[in-house]
Amino acid sequence: MGSNGNECSCPKTECPRIGNCKECVKNHRNSDSMPFCLFMNNDGNKSMENFYKKLKERFEK
């Protein structure tokens, strides 16, 4: 269970930030990518560019 009281959905169990949402979000903000829990349908690409691409696809359907 994560530090925020929720189950962590990230598959990267080796990550030192797993379950620590605050640190995870901060780390991803610095790397210009989305945390897995906020962007699950990412086809392995968590970049902001891919996020906007997927968002656009979602609303074009």
C-alpha distance matrix in Angstrom:
0.0 3.8 6.8 8.0 6.1 5.8 4.8 6.4 9.9 11.5 13.3 14.1 12.0 14.7 14.1 13.6 12.1 9.2 6.3 9.2 10.9 14.0 14.8 14.3 16.6 19.0 19.3 20.0 22.4 24.3 24.5 25.6 23.0 20.3 16.5 15.7 13.7 17.0 19.4 18.5 22.1 23.3 25.0 23.5 25.0 22.8 25.9 26.9 30.1 28.5 26.3 29.6 31.3 28.7 28.9 32.7 32.7 30.6 33.1 36.1 35.5
3.8 0.0 3.8 5.3 5.4 5.5 5.8 5.9 9.7 10.6 13.2 13.4 11.9 14.1 12.6 11.7 9.3 7.2 3.5 5.6 7.3 10.2 11.2 10.9 13.1 15.4 15.9 16.8 19.0 20.9 21.5 22.6 20.3 17.7 14.0 14.0 12.0 14.9 17.6 17.4 21.2 22.0 24.1 22.4 23.4 20.8 23.5 24.3 27.7 26.5 24.2 27.4 29.4 27.1 27.1 30.9 31.3 29.4 31.7 34.8 34.5
6.8 3.8 0.0 3.8 5.5 7.5 9.2 9.3 13.0 13.7 16.5 16.1 14.7 16.2 14.2 12.5 9.9 9.2 5.8 5.2 7.2 8.7 10.1 11.1 13.0 14.5 15.7 17.2 18.8 20.6 21.8 23.0 21.2 18.8 15.5 16.2 14.3 16.5 19.6 20.0 23.9 24.4 26.8 24.9 25.5 22.6 24.9 25.4 29.0 28.1 25.7 28.7 31.1 29.1 28.7 32.5 33.3 31.3 33.4 36.6 36.6
8.0 5.3 3.8 0.0 3.8 5.6 8.6 9.2 12.6 14.0 17.2 17.5 16.7 18.6 16.5 15.2 12.1 11.1 7.5 6.9 6.8 8.4 11.0 11.6 12.5 14.5 16.3 17.2 18.4 20.7 22.0 22.6 20.8 17.9 14.9 15.6 13.0 14.7 18.2 18.8 22.6 23.5 26.2 24.8 25.2 22.1 24.3 24.3 27.9 27.1 24.3 27.0 29.5 27.4 26.6 30.4 31.3 29.1 30.8 34.2 34.3
6.1 5.4 5.5 3.8 0.0 3.8 6.9 9.1 12.5 14.6 17.4 18.3 17.0 19.4 17.9 16.9 14.3 12.4 8.7 9.6 9.9 12.1 14.4 14.6 15.7 18.1 19.5 20.2 21.7 24.1 25.1 25.6 23.4 20.4 17.1 17.1 14.2 16.4 19.6 19.6 23.3 24.7 27.2 26.0 26.9 24.1 26.6 26.8 30.3 29.0 26.3 29.1 31.3 28.8 28.2 31.9 32.5 30.0 31.9 35.3 34.9
5.8 5.5 7.5 5.6 3.8 0.0 3.8 6.2 9.1 11.7 14.6 16.0 15.2 18.1 16.7 16.6 13.9 11.3 7.9 9.7 9.4 12.4 14.6 13.8 14.8 17.7 18.8 18.9 20.7 23.3 23.8 24.0 21.4 18.1 14.8 14.2 11.1 13.6 16.5 16.1 19.8 21.4 23.8 22.9 24.0 21.4 24.2 24.5 27.7 26.2 23.5 26.4 28.3 25.6 25.2 29.0 29.2 26.7 28.9 32.1 31.6
4.8 5.8 9.2 8.6 6.9 3.8 0.0 3.8 6.3 9.2 11.5 13.3 12.4 15.7 14.9 15.4 13.2 9.9 7.2 10.3 10.4 14.0 15.4 13.9 15.4 18.6 18.9 18.7 21.1 23.5 23.4 23.9 20.9 17.7 14.2 12.7 10.1 13.4 15.6 14.5 18.1 19.7 21.6 20.6 22.2 20.1 23.3 24.1 27.1 25.2 22.8 26.0 27.5 24.7 24.8 28.6 28.4 26.1 28.6 31.6 30.8
6.4 5.9 9.3 9.2 9.1 6.2 3.8 0.0 3.8 5.6 8.4 9.9 9.6 12.7 11.6 12.6 10.3 6.9 5.2 8.4 8.4 12.1 12.9 10.8 12.7 15.8 15.7 15.4 18.1 20.3 19.9 20.5 17.5 14.5 10.8 9.4 7.5 11.0 13.1 12.1 15.8 16.8 18.7 17.4 18.8 16.7 19.9 21.0 24.0 22.2 20.1 23.5 24.9 22.4 22.8 26.5 26.4 24.5 27.2 30.1 29.5
9.9 9.7 13.0 12.6 12.5 9.1 6.3 3.8 0.0 3.8 6.3 9.0 9.7 13.1 12.4 14.3 12.3 8.9 8.5 11.4 10.7 14.4 15.0 12.1 13.5 17.0 16.5 15.3 18.2 20.5 19.5 19.7 16.3 13.2 9.9 7.3 5.8 9.5 10.6 8.8 12.3 13.6 15.3 14.3 16.2 14.5 17.9 19.2 21.9 19.6 17.7 21.2 22.2 19.4 20.2 23.8 23.4 21.6 24.5 27.2 26.5
11.5 10.6 13.7 14.0 14.6 11.7 9.2 5.6 3.8 0.0 3.8 5.5 7.2 10.1 9.1 11.6 10.0 6.9 8.2 10.7 10.3 13.8 13.4 10.2 12.1 15.2 13.9 12.9 16.2 18.0 16.7 17.3 13.9 11.5 8.0 5.6 6.2 9.7 10.2 8.8 12.2 12.4 13.8 12.0 13.8 12.2 15.6 17.5 20.1 18.0 16.6 20.3 21.3 19.0 20.1 23.7 23.3 22.1 25.2 27.6 27.2
13.3 13.2 16.5 17.2 17.4 14.6 11.5 8.4 6.3 3.8 0.0 3.8 5.7 8.7 9.1 12.3 11.8 8.8 10.8 13.6 13.8 17.1 16.2 13.1 15.3 18.1 16.2 15.2 18.8 20.1 18.3 19.2 15.7 13.9 10.9 8.1 9.5 12.9 12.5 10.3 13.0 12.9 13.2 11.2 13.8 13.2 16.8 19.2 21.4 19.0 18.3 22.1 22.5 20.1 21.9 25.2 24.4 23.5 26.9 28.9 28.3
14.1 13.4 16.1 17.5 18.3 16.0 13.3 9.9 9.0 5.5 3.8 0.0 3.8 5.4 5.6 9.2 9.4 7.3 10.4 12.5 13.3 16.1 14.4 11.5 14.3 16.4 14.0 13.6 17.3 18.1 16.2 17.8 14.8 13.7 10.7 9.1 11.2 14.2 14.0 12.7 15.3 14.4 14.7 11.9 13.9 13.1 16.3 19.1 21.4 19.4 19.1 22.9 23.5 21.7 23.5 26.7 26.3 25.7 28.9 30.9 30.7
12.0 11.9 14.7 16.7 17.0 15.2 12.4 9.6 9.7 7.2 5.7 3.8 0.0 3.8 5.5 8.1 9.1 6.5 9.3 11.9 13.6 16.5 14.8 12.7 15.9 17.9 15.7 16.0 19.7 20.3 19.0 20.8 18.1 16.8 13.4 12.0 13.2 16.6 17.0 15.5 18.4 17.9 18.3 15.5 17.7 16.8 19.9 22.5 25.0 23.1 22.5 26.3 27.1 25.1 26.7 30.1 29.6 28.8 32.0 34.2 33.8
14.7 14.1 16.2 18.6 19.4 18.1 15.7 12.7 13.1 10.1 8.7 5.4 3.8 0.0 3.8 6.4 8.7 7.8 11.2 12.9 14.9 17.2 14.7 12.9 16.5 17.6 15.0 15.9 19.5 19.4 18.0 20.5 18.2 17.7 14.7 13.9 15.7 18.8 19.0 18.0 20.7 19.6 19.8 16.6 18.4 17.5 20.2 23.0 25.5 24.0 23.8 27.5 28.3 26.8 28.5 31.8 31.5 31.0 34.2 36.2 36.1
14.1 12.6 14.2 16.5 17.9 16.7 14.9 11.6 12.4 9.1 9.1 5.6 5.5 3.8 0.0 3.8 5.4 5.5 9.3 10.1 11.9 13.7 11.1 9.3 12.9 13.8 11.2 12.3 15.9 15.8 14.8 17.3 15.3 14.8 11.9 12.0 13.7 16.4 17.0 16.7 19.7 18.4 19.2 15.9 17.0 15.5 17.9 20.3 23.1 22.0 21.5 25.1 26.3 25.1 26.5 29.8 29.9 29.4 32.3 34.5 34.8
13.6 11.7 12.5 15.2 16.9 16.6 15.4 12.6 14.3 11.6 12.3 9.2 8.1 6.4 3.8 0.0 3.8 5.7 8.7 8.6 11.2 12.4 9.4 9.0 12.8 13.1 11.0 13.1 16.2 15.9 15.8 18.6 17.0 16.6 13.6 14.4 15.6 18.1 19.3 19.4 22.6 21.5 22.6 19.4 20.1 18.2 20.2 22.3 25.4 24.7 23.9 27.3 28.9 27.7 28.8 32.2 32.6 32.0 34.7 37.1 37.5
12.1 9.3 9.9 12.1 14.3 13.9 13.2 10.3 12.3 10.0 11.8 9.4 9.1 8.7 5.4 3.8 0.0 3.8 6.2 5.2 7.4 8.7 6.2 5.6 9.3 10.1 8.7 10.7 13.5 14.0 14.2 16.5 14.9 13.9 10.8 12.0 12.7 14.9 16.6 17.2 20.6 19.7 21.4 18.5 18.9 16.4 18.4 20.0 23.4 22.7 21.5 24.8 26.7 25.4 26.1 29.6 30.3 29.4 31.9 34.5 35.0
9.2 7.2 9.2 11.1 12.4 11.3 9.9 6.9 8.9 6.9 8.8 7.3 6.5 7.8 5.5 5.7 3.8 0.0 3.8 5.5 7.4 10.1 8.8 7.2 10.6 12.5 11.3 12.3 15.4 16.5 16.2 18.0 15.6 13.9 10.3 10.4 10.6 13.6 15.2 15.0 18.6 18.2 19.8 17.2 18.3 16.0 18.7 20.4 23.6 22.4 21.0 24.5 26.1 24.3 25.1 28.7 29.0 27.9 30.6 33.2 33.3
6.3 3.5 5.8 7.5 8.7 7.9 7.2 5.2 8.5 8.2 10.8 10.4 9.3 11.2 9.3 8.7 6.2 3.8 0.0 3.8 5.9 9.0 9.0 8.2 10.9 13.1 13.0 13.9 16.5 18.1 18.4 19.8 17.4 15.1 11.4 11.5 10.4 13.4 15.7 15.6 19.4 19.7 21.6 19.6 20.5 18.0 20.6 21.8 25.2 23.9 22.0 25.3 27.2 25.2 25.5 29.2 29.6 28.0 30.5 33.4 33.4
9.2 5.6 5.2 6.9 9.6 9.7 10.3 8.4 11.4 10.7 13.6 12.5 11.9 12.9 10.1 8.6 5.2 5.5 3.8 0.0 3.8 5.7 5.7 6.1 8.7 10.2 10.7 12.3 14.3 15.8 16.8 18.3 16.5 14.6 11.3 12.6 11.6 13.7 16.5 17.2 20.9 20.8 23.1 20.9 21.2 18.2 20.3 21.1 24.7 24.0 22.0 25.1 27.4 25.8 25.8 29.4 30.3 28.8 31.0 34.0 34.4
10.9 7.3 7.2 6.8 9.9 9.4 10.4 8.4 10.7 10.3 13.8 13.3 13.6 14.9 11.9 11.2 7.4 7.4 5.9 3.8 0.0 3.8 5.5 4.9 6.0 8.4 9.7 10.4 12.0 14.2 15.2 16.0 14.2 11.9 8.8 10.6 9.2 10.6 13.7 15.0 18.6 18.6 21.4 19.5 19.4 16.1 18.0 18.3 21.9 21.4 19.0 21.9 24.4 22.8 22.5 26.1 27.2 25.7 27.6 30.7 31.2
14.0 10.2 8.7 8.4 12.1 12.4 14.0 12.1 14.4 13.8 17.1 16.1 16.5 17.2 13.7 12.4 8.7 10.1 9.0 5.7 3.8 0.0 3.8 5.5 5.4 6.2 8.7 10.1 10.7 12.6 14.6 15.5 14.6 12.8 10.7 13.3 12.2 12.7 15.8 17.8 21.2 20.9 23.8 21.8 21.1 17.6 18.7 18.6 22.4 22.5 20.1 22.6 25.5 24.4 23.8 27.2 28.8 27.4 29.0 32.2 33.1
14.8 11.2 10.1 11.0 14.4 14.6 15.4 12.9 15.0 13.4 16.2 14.4 14.8 14.7 11.1 9.4 6.2 8.8 9.0 5.7 5.5 3.8 0.0 3.8 5.6 5.1 6.1 8.6 9.8 10.8 12.5 14.3 13.6 12.7 10.5 13.2 13.2 14.1 16.5 18.3 21.6 20.7 23.2 20.7 20.0 16.8 17.8 18.3 22.0 22.2 20.4 23.1 25.8 24.9 24.8 28.2 29.6 28.6 30.5 33.4 34.4
14.3 10.9 11.1 11.6 14.6 13.8 13.9 10.8 12.1 10.2 13.1 11.5 12.7 12.9 9.3 9.0 5.6 7.2 8.2 6.1 4.9 5.5 3.8 0.0 3.8 5.4 5.1 6.2 8.5 10.0 10.7 12.2 10.7 9.4 6.9 9.5 10.0 11.0 13.0 14.7 18.0 17.0 19.4 17.0 16.4 13.2 14.7 15.5 19.1 18.9 17.2 20.2 22.5 21.5 21.7 25.1 26.3 25.4 27.5 30.3 31.1
16.6 13.1 13.0 12.5 15.7 14.8 15.4 12.7 13.5 12.1 15.3 14.3 15.9 16.5 12.9 12.8 9.3 10.6 10.9 8.7 6.0 5.4 5.6 3.8 0.0 3.8 5.4 5.1 6.0 8.7 9.9 10.3 9.2 7.7 6.3 9.8 9.8 9.4 11.8 14.3 17.3 16.4 19.4 17.4 16.1 12.5 13.4 13.3 17.1 17.3 15.1 17.7 20.5 19.7 19.4 22.7 24.3 23.4 25.1 28.0 29.1
19.0 15.4 14.5 14.5 18.1 17.7 18.6 15.8 17.0 15.2 18.1 16.4 17.9 17.6 13.8 13.1 10.1 12.5 13.1 10.2 8.4 6.2 5.1 5.4 3.8 0.0 3.8 5.5 5.1 6.5 8.9 10.1 10.3 10.1 9.5 13.1 13.5 13.1 15.2 17.8 20.6 19.2 22.0 19.7 18.1 14.6 14.7 14.6 18.3 19.1 17.4 19.6 22.5 22.3 22.0 25.0 26.9 26.3 27.8 30.6 32.0
19.3 15.9 15.7 16.3 19.5 18.8 18.9 15.7 16.5 13.9 16.2 14.0 15.7 15.0 11.2 11.0 8.7 11.3 13.0 10.7 9.7 8.7 6.1 5.1 5.4 3.8 0.0 3.8 5.5 5.3 6.5 8.9 8.9 9.5 8.8 12.1 13.5 13.6 14.9 17.1 19.7 17.9 20.2 17.4 16.0 12.8 13.1 13.9 17.3 18.0 16.9 19.5 21.9 21.8 22.1 25.1 26.6 26.4 28.3 30.8 32.1
20.0 16.8 17.2 17.2 20.2 18.9 18.7 15.4 15.3 12.9 15.2 13.6 16.0 15.9 12.3 13.1 10.7 12.3 13.9 12.3 10.4 10.1 8.6 6.2 5.1 5.5 3.8 0.0 3.8 5.3 5.0 6.0 5.2 5.8 6.1 9.6 11.5 10.9 11.6 14.2 16.5 14.5 17.0 14.5 12.7 9.3 9.5 10.2 13.7 14.2 13.1 15.8 18.1 18.0 18.4 21.4 22.9 22.8 24.7 27.1 28.4
22.4 19.0 18.8 18.4 21.7 20.7 21.1 18.1 18.2 16.2 18.8 17.3 19.7 19.5 15.9 16.2 13.5 15.4 16.5 14.3 12.0 10.7 9.8 8.5 6.0 5.1 5.5 3.8 0.0 3.8 5.5 5.3 6.4 7.4 8.8 12.5 13.7 12.2 13.3 16.4 18.5 16.5 19.4 17.3 14.9 11.4 10.5 9.9 13.5 14.9 13.5 15.3 18.3 18.6 18.4 21.1 23.2 23.1 24.5 26.9 28.7
24.3 20.9 20.6 20.7 24.1 23.3 23.5 20.3 20.5 18.0 20.1 18.1 20.3 19.4 15.8 15.9 14.0 16.5 18.1 15.8 14.2 12.6 10.8 10.0 8.7 6.5 5.3 5.3 3.8 0.0 3.8 5.7 7.9 10.1 11.3 14.8 16.6 15.6 16.3 19.1 21.0 18.6 21.0 18.4 16.0 13.0 11.7 11.8 14.9 16.6 15.9 17.7 20.3 21.1 21.3 23.7 25.7 26.0 27.5 29.7 31.6
24.5 21.5 21.8 22.0 25.1 23.8 23.4 19.9 19.5 16.7 18.3 16.2 19.0 18.0 14.8 15.8 14.2 16.2 18.4 16.8 15.2 14.6 12.5 10.7 9.9 8.9 6.5 5.0 5.5 3.8 0.0 3.8 5.6 8.7 10.3 13.2 15.7 14.8 14.7 17.2 18.7 15.9 17.9 15.2 12.7 10.1 8.7 9.8 12.5 13.9 13.9 16.0 18.1 18.9 19.7 21.9 23.6 24.3 26.1 27.9 29.7
25.6 22.6 23.0 22.6 25.6 24.0 23.9 20.5 19.7 17.3 19.2 17.8 20.8 20.5 17.3 18.6 16.5 18.0 19.8 18.3 16.0 15.5 14.3 12.2 10.3 10.1 8.9 6.0 5.3 5.7 3.8 0.0 3.8 7.1 9.9 12.8 15.1 13.3 12.9 15.9 17.0 14.3 16.6 14.6 11.5 8.7 6.4 6.3 9.2 11.0 10.7 12.5 14.8 15.9 16.4 18.4 20.4 21.2 22.7 24.5 26.5
23.0 20.3 21.2 20.8 23.4 21.4 20.9 17.5 16.3 13.9 15.7 14.8 18.1 18.2 15.3 17.0 14.9 15.6 17.4 16.5 14.2 14.6 13.6 10.7 9.2 10.3 8.9 5.2 6.4 7.9 5.6 3.8 0.0 3.8 6.7 9.2 11.8 10.2 9.4 12.2 13.4 10.8 13.3 11.4 8.6 5.3 4.4 5.4 8.7 9.2 8.5 11.2 13.3 13.5 14.4 16.9 18.4 18.8 20.8 22.8 24.3
20.3 17.7 18.8 17.9 20.4 18.1 17.7 14.5 13.2 11.5 13.9 13.7 16.8 17.7 14.8 16.6 13.9 13.9 15.1 14.6 11.9 12.8 12.7 9.4 7.7 10.1 9.5 5.8 7.4 10.1 8.7 7.1 3.8 0.0 3.8 6.3 8.2 6.5 6.2 9.3 11.1 9.4 12.6 11.1 9.2 5.4 6.4 6.7 10.2 9.7 7.8 10.9 13.1 12.4 12.9 16.0 17.3 17.0 19.1 21.5 22.7
16.5 14.0 15.5 14.9 17.1 14.8 14.2 10.8 9.9 8.0 10.9 10.7 13.4 14.7 11.9 13.6 10.8 10.3 11.4 11.3 8.8 10.7 10.5 6.9 6.3 9.5 8.8 6.1 8.8 11.3 10.3 9.9 6.7 3.8 0.0 3.8 5.5 5.5 6.4 8.4 11.3 10.3 13.2 11.4 10.7 7.3 9.6 10.4 13.8 12.8 10.9 14.2 16.2 14.8 15.3 18.8 19.6 18.9 21.2 23.8 24.5
15.7 14.0 16.2 15.6 17.1 14.2 12.7 9.4 7.3 5.6 8.1 9.1 12.0 13.9 12.0 14.4 12.0 10.4 11.5 12.6 10.6 13.3 13.2 9.5 9.8 13.1 12.1 9.6 12.5 14.8 13.2 12.8 9.2 6.3 3.8 0.0 3.8 5.4 5.1 5.4 8.6 8.2 10.8 9.3 9.8 7.4 10.7 12.1 14.8 12.8 11.2 14.8 16.0 14.0 15.0 18.5 18.6 17.7 20.5 22.9 23.1
13.7 12.0 14.3 13.0 14.2 11.1 10.1 7.5 5.8 6.2 9.5 11.2 13.2 15.7 13.7 15.6 12.7 10.6 10.4 11.6 9.2 12.2 13.2 10.0 9.8 13.5 13.5 11.5 13.7 16.6 15.7 15.1 11.8 8.2 5.5 3.8 0.0 3.8 5.7 5.9 9.7 10.5 13.4 12.7 13.2 10.6 13.6 14.1 17.0 15.2 12.7 16.0 17.6 15.1 15.4 19.1 19.3 17.6 20.2 23.1 23.0
17.0 14.9 16.5 14.7 16.4 13.6 13.4 11.0 9.5 9.7 12.9 14.2 16.6 18.8 16.4 18.1 14.9 13.6 13.4 13.7 10.6 12.7 14.1 11.0 9.4 13.1 13.6 10.9 12.2 15.6 14.8 13.3 10.2 6.5 5.5 5.4 3.8 0.0 3.8 6.3 9.2 9.9 13.4 13.1 12.6 9.6 11.9 11.5 14.5 13.0 9.9 12.8 14.9 12.6 12.3 16.0 16.8 15.1 17.3 20.3 20.7
19.4 17.6 19.6 18.2 19.6 16.5 15.6 13.1 10.6 10.2 12.5 14.0 17.0 19.0 17.0 19.3 16.6 15.2 15.7 16.5 13.7 15.8 16.5 13.0 11.8 15.2 14.9 11.6 13.3 16.3 14.7 12.9 9.4 6.2 6.4 5.1 5.7 3.8 0.0 3.8 5.8 6.1 9.8 9.9 9.5 7.1 9.7 9.8 12.1 9.9 7.3 10.6 11.9 9.5 10.0 13.7 13.9 12.8 15.5 18.0 18.3
18.5 17.4 20.0 18.8 19.6 16.1 14.5 12.1 8.8 8.8 10.3 12.7 15.5 18.0 16.7 19.4 17.2 15.0 15.6 17.2 15.0 17.8 18.3 14.7 14.3 17.8 17.1 14.2 16.4 19.1 17.2 15.9 12.2 9.3 8.4 5.4 5.9 6.3 3.8 0.0 3.8 5.6 8.3 8.9 9.9 8.7 12.0 12.9 14.7 11.8 10.0 13.3 13.7 10.7 12.0 15.4 14.7 13.4 16.6 18.8 18.4
22.1 21.2 23.9 22.6 23.3 19.8 18.1 15.8 12.3 12.2 13.0 15.3 18.4 20.7 19.7 22.6 20.6 18.6 19.4 20.9 18.6 21.2 21.6 18.0 17.3 20.6 19.7 16.5 18.5 21.0 18.7 17.0 13.4 11.1 11.3 8.6 9.7 9.2 5.8 3.8 0.0 3.8 6.0 8.2 9.1 9.0 11.9 12.8 13.6 10.1 8.9 11.9 11.3 8.0 10.0 13.0 11.6 10.7 14.3 16.0 15.4
23.3 22.0 24.4 23.5 24.7 21.4 19.7 16.8 13.6 12.4 12.9 14.4 17.9 19.6 18.4 21.5 19.7 18.2 19.7 20.8 18.6 20.9 20.7 17.0 16.4 19.2 17.9 14.5 16.5 18.6 15.9 14.3 10.8 9.4 10.3 8.2 10.5 9.9 6.1 5.6 3.8 0.0 3.8 5.3 5.3 5.9 8.7 10.3 10.8 7.3 7.2 10.5 9.8 7.6 10.3 12.9 12.0 12.2 15.5 16.9 17.0
25.0 24.1 26.8 26.2 27.2 23.8 21.6 18.7 15.3 13.8 13.2 14.7 18.3 19.8 19.2 22.6 21.4 19.8 21.6 23.1 21.4 23.8 23.2 19.4 19.4 22.0 20.2 17.0 19.4 21.0 17.9 16.6 13.3 12.6 13.2 10.8 13.4 13.4 9.8 8.3 6.0 3.8 0.0 3.8 5.6 8.0 10.6 12.9 12.7 9.1 10.3 13.2 11.6 9.7 13.1 15.0 13.4 14.1 17.7 18.3 18.1
23.5 22.4 24.9 24.8 26.0 22.9 20.6 17.4 14.3 12.0 11.2 11.9 15.5 16.6 15.9 19.4 18.5 17.2 19.6 20.9 19.5 21.8 20.7 17.0 17.4 19.7 17.4 14.5 17.3 18.4 15.2 14.6 11.4 11.1 11.4 9.3 12.7 13.1 9.9 8.9 8.2 5.3 3.8 0.0 3.8 6.3 9.3 12.3 12.8 9.7 11.0 14.4 13.5 12.1 15.2 17.4 16.4 17.1 20.5 21.5 21.5
25.0 23.4 25.5 25.2 26.9 24.0 22.2 18.8 16.2 13.8 13.8 13.9 17.7 18.4 17.0 20.1 18.9 18.3 20.5 21.2 19.4 21.1 20.0 16.4 16.1 18.1 16.0 12.7 14.9 16.0 12.7 11.5 8.6 9.2 10.7 9.8 13.2 12.6 9.5 9.9 9.1 5.3 5.6 3.8 0.0 3.8 5.7 8.9 9.1 6.5 8.3 11.5 10.9 10.4 13.3 15.3 15.0 16.1 19.1 20.1 20.8
22.8 20.8 22.6 22.1 24.1 21.4 20.1 16.7 14.5 12.2 13.2 13.1 16.8 17.5 15.5 18.2 16.4 16.0 18.0 18.2 16.1 17.6 16.8 13.2 12.5 14.6 12.8 9.3 11.4 13.0 10.1 8.7 5.3 5.4 7.3 7.4 10.6 9.6 7.1 8.7 9.0 5.9 8.0 6.3 3.8 0.0 3.8 6.5 8.3 6.5 6.7 10.3 11.0 10.4 12.4 15.0 15.4 16.0 18.6 20.2 21.2
25.9 23.5 24.9 24.3 26.6 24.2 23.3 19.9 17.9 15.6 16.8 16.3 19.9 20.2 17.9 20.2 18.4 18.7 20.6 20.3 18.0 18.7 17.8 14.7 13.4 14.7 13.1 9.5 10.5 11.7 8.7 6.4 4.4 6.4 9.6 10.7 13.6 11.9 9.7 12.0 11.9 8.7 10.6 9.3 5.7 3.8 0.0 3.8 5.3 5.3 6.3 8.8 9.9 10.7 12.3 14.3 15.4 16.5 18.7 20.0 21.7
26.9 24.3 25.4 24.3 26.8 24.5 24.1 21.0 19.2 17.5 19.2 19.1 22.5 23.0 20.3 22.3 20.0 20.4 21.8 21.1 18.3 18.6 18.3 15.5 13.3 14.6 13.9 10.2 9.9 11.8 9.8 6.3 5.4 6.7 10.4 12.1 14.1 11.5 9.8 12.9 12.8 10.3 12.9 12.3 8.9 6.5 3.8 0.0 3.8 5.4 4.8 6.3 8.5 9.8 10.4 12.2 14.2 15.1 16.6 18.3 20.3
30.1 27.7 29.0 27.9 30.3 27.7 27.1 24.0 21.9 20.1 21.4 21.4 25.0 25.5 23.1 25.4 23.4 23.6 25.2 24.7 21.9 22.4 22.0 19.1 17.1 18.3 17.3 13.7 13.5 14.9 12.5 9.2 8.7 10.2 13.8 14.8 17.0 14.5 12.1 14.7 13.6 10.8 12.7 12.8 9.1 8.3 5.3 3.8 0.0 3.8 5.4 5.4 6.3 8.8 9.9 10.7 12.5 14.4 15.7 16.6 18.9
28.5 26.5 28.1 27.1 29.0 26.2 25.2 22.2 19.6 18.0 19.0 19.4 23.1 24.0 22.0 24.7 22.7 22.4 23.9 24.0 21.4 22.5 22.2 18.9 17.3 19.1 18.0 14.2 14.9 16.6 13.9 11.0 9.2 9.7 12.8 12.8 15.2 13.0 9.9 11.8 10.1 7.3 9.1 9.7 6.5 6.5 5.3 5.4 3.8 0.0 3.8 5.4 4.8 6.1 8.4 9.7 10.4 12.1 14.3 15.1 16.8
26.3 24.2 25.7 24.3 26.3 23.5 22.8 20.1 17.7 16.6 18.3 19.1 22.5 23.8 21.5 23.9 21.5 21.0 22.0 22.0 19.0 20.1 20.4 17.2 15.1 17.4 16.9 13.1 13.5 15.9 13.9 10.7 8.5 7.8 10.9 11.2 12.7 9.9 7.3 10.0 8.9 7.2 10.3 11.0 8.3 6.7 6.3 4.8 5.4 3.8 0.0 3.8 5.4 5.2 6.1 8.6 9.9 10.5 12.5 14.2 15.9
29.6 27.4 28.7 27.0 29.1 26.4 26.0 23.5 21.2 20.3 22.1 22.9 26.3 27.5 25.1 27.3 24.8 24.5 25.3 25.1 21.9 22.6 23.1 20.2 17.7 19.6 19.5 15.8 15.3 17.7 16.0 12.5 11.2 10.9 14.2 14.8 16.0 12.8 10.6 13.3 11.9 10.5 13.2 14.4 11.5 10.3 8.8 6.3 5.4 5.4 3.8 0.0 3.8 5.5 4.9 6.0 8.5 9.7 10.6 12.1 14.5
31.3 29.4 31.1 29.5 31.3 28.3 27.5 24.9 22.2 21.3 22.5 23.5 27.1 28.3 26.3 28.9 26.7 26.1 27.2 27.4 24.4 25.5 25.8 22.5 20.5 22.5 21.9 18.1 18.3 20.3 18.1 14.8 13.3 13.1 16.2 16.0 17.6 14.9 11.9 13.7 11.3 9.8 11.6 13.5 10.9 11.0 9.9 8.5 6.3 4.8 5.4 3.8 0.0 3.8 5.4 5.2 6.2 8.7 10.2 10.6 12.7
28.7 27.1 29.1 27.4 28.8 25.6 24.7 22.4 19.4 19.0 20.1 21.7 25.1 26.8 25.1 27.7 25.4 24.3 25.2 25.8 22.8 24.4 24.9 21.5 19.7 22.3 21.8 18.0 18.6 21.1 18.9 15.9 13.5 12.4 14.8 14.0 15.1 12.6 9.5 10.7 8.0 7.6 9.7 12.1 10.4 10.4 10.7 9.8 8.8 6.1 5.2 5.5 3.8 0.0 3.8 5.4 5.0 6.1 8.8 9.8 11.0
28.9 27.1 28.7 26.6 28.2 25.2 24.8 22.8 20.2 20.1 21.9 23.5 26.7 28.5 26.5 28.8 26.1 25.1 25.5 25.8 22.5 23.8 24.8 21.7 19.4 22.0 22.1 18.4 18.4 21.3 19.7 16.4 14.4 12.9 15.3 15.0 15.4 12.3 10.0 12.0 10.0 10.3 13.1 15.2 13.3 12.4 12.3 10.4 9.9 8.4 6.1 4.9 5.4 3.8 0.0 3.8 5.4 5.1 6.4 8.7 10.4
32.7 30.9 32.5 30.4 31.9 29.0 28.6 26.5 23.8 23.7 25.2 26.7 30.1 31.8 29.8 32.2 29.6 28.7 29.2 29.4 26.1 27.2 28.2 25.1 22.7 25.0 25.1 21.4 21.1 23.7 21.9 18.4 16.9 16.0 18.8 18.5 19.1 16.0 13.7 15.4 13.0 12.9 15.0 17.4 15.3 15.0 14.3 12.2 10.7 9.7 8.6 6.0 5.2 5.4 3.8 0.0 3.8 5.4 5.3 6.1 8.9
32.7 31.3 33.3 31.3 32.5 29.2 28.4 26.4 23.4 23.3 24.4 26.3 29.6 31.5 29.9 32.6 30.3 29.0 29.6 30.3 27.2 28.8 29.6 26.3 24.3 26.9 26.6 22.9 23.2 25.7 23.6 20.4 18.4 17.3 19.6 18.6 19.3 16.8 13.9 14.7 11.6 12.0 13.4 16.4 15.0 15.4 15.4 14.2 12.5 10.4 9.9 8.5 6.2 5.0 5.4 3.8 0.0 3.8 5.5 5.1 6.5
30.6 29.4 31.3 29.1 30.0 26.7 26.1 24.5 21.6 22.1 23.5 25.7 28.8 31.0 29.4 32.0 29.4 27.9 28.0 28.8 25.7 27.4 28.6 25.4 23.4 26.3 26.4 22.8 23.1 26.0 24.3 21.2 18.8 17.0 18.9 17.7 17.6 15.1 12.8 13.4 10.7 12.2 14.1 17.1 16.1 16.0 16.5 15.1 14.4 12.1 10.5 9.7 8.7 6.1 5.1 5.4 3.8 0.0 3.8 5.6 5.7
33.1 31.7 33.4 30.8 31.9 28.9 28.6 27.2 24.5 25.2 26.9 28.9 32.0 34.2 32.3 34.7 31.9 30.6 30.5 31.0 27.6 29.0 30.5 27.5 25.1 27.8 28.3 24.7 24.5 27.5 26.1 22.7 20.8 19.1 21.2 20.5 20.2 17.3 15.5 16.6 14.3 15.5 17.7 20.5 19.1 18.6 18.7 16.6 15.7 14.3 12.5 10.6 10.2 8.8 6.4 5.3 5.5 3.8 0.0 3.8 5.5
36.1 34.8 36.6 34.2 35.3 32.1 31.6 30.1 27.2 27.6 28.9 30.9 34.2 36.2 34.5 37.1 34.5 33.2 33.4 34.0 30.7 32.2 33.4 30.3 28.0 30.6 30.8 27.1 26.9 29.7 27.9 24.5 22.8 21.5 23.8 22.9 23.1 20.3 18.0 18.8 16.0 16.9 18.3 21.5 20.1 20.2 20.0 18.3 16.6 15.1 14.2 12.1 10.6 9.8 8.7 6.1 5.1 5.6 3.8 0.0 3.8
35.5 34.5 36.6 34.3 34.9 31.6 30.8 29.5 26.5 27.2 28.3 30.7 33.8 36.1 34.8 37.5 35.0 33.3 33.4 34.4 31.2 33.1 34.4 31.1 29.1 32.0 32.1 28.4 28.7 31.6 29.7 26.5 24.3 22.7 24.5 23.1 23.0 20.7 18.3 18.4 15.4 17.0 18.1 21.5 20.8 21.2 21.7 20.3 18.9 16.8 15.9 14.5 12.7 11.0 10.4 8.9 6.5 5.7 5.5 3.8 0.0
